[in-house]
Amino acid sequence: MDRKTLGMDAEQRAEEWLCNQGLILLKRNARCRLGEIDLIMYDRDTIVFIEVRRRKHAQFGGAAASVDWQKQRKLIRTARYIMSGQTGWDGYPCRFDVVAFEGDQPPIWYKDAFRP
């Protein structure tokens, strides 16, 4: 499989896994002129922006470490832009999660992985 297919597979697996954890899907691959959010889900009373990362192994910090400050800043800006265009979302708290896949291991879910 090529990188794009592997990434799409990881996003699908993350979505299914998070739904099994009780989250509700709002949007998948939400794009705007500033970037893309892999998954936007609802967790009880919180809108959750989720970045899905997949790496073959944990070398160089692994999948979660690849969400560096530059990527975080881009995700925050993208989320703000998406939020501004959604009616009814403005009263909800939000958070940023990362779901990391490394090799064939089960996903690691980093709730509230970073803050704006």
Secondary structure, DSSP 8 states (H G I E B T S, - for coil): --HHHHHHHHHHHHHHHHHHTT-EEEEEEEEETTEEEEEEEEETTEEEEEEEEEESSSGGGHHHHTS-HHHHHHHHHHHHHHHHT-TT-TTS-EEEEEEEEETTS--EEEEEEE--
